[in-house]
């Protein structure tokens, strides 16, 4: 019998994620296996034009394909893509 750590978990874990940008934000209840890219897509937020953050920490491009559980998110988090527009008209 394999150790318990190697067994696939049988119950789904859900996380409340506030997803937004400069103009809007909304709460979504997602499985913790959801990738950050899929979360942005579900919320209709364009993640390619801004600085992406998870709970205030900047994300790298490769982080978008990691899941919420990869970042040890257990209950609630904030996922934003904010356009930094200094000196804009």
Secondary structure, 3 states (H helix, E strand, C coil): CCCHHHCCCCCCCEEEEEEECCCCEEEEEEECCCEHHHHHHHHCCCCCCCEEEECCEECCHHHHHCECHHHCCCCEEEEEEECCCCCCC
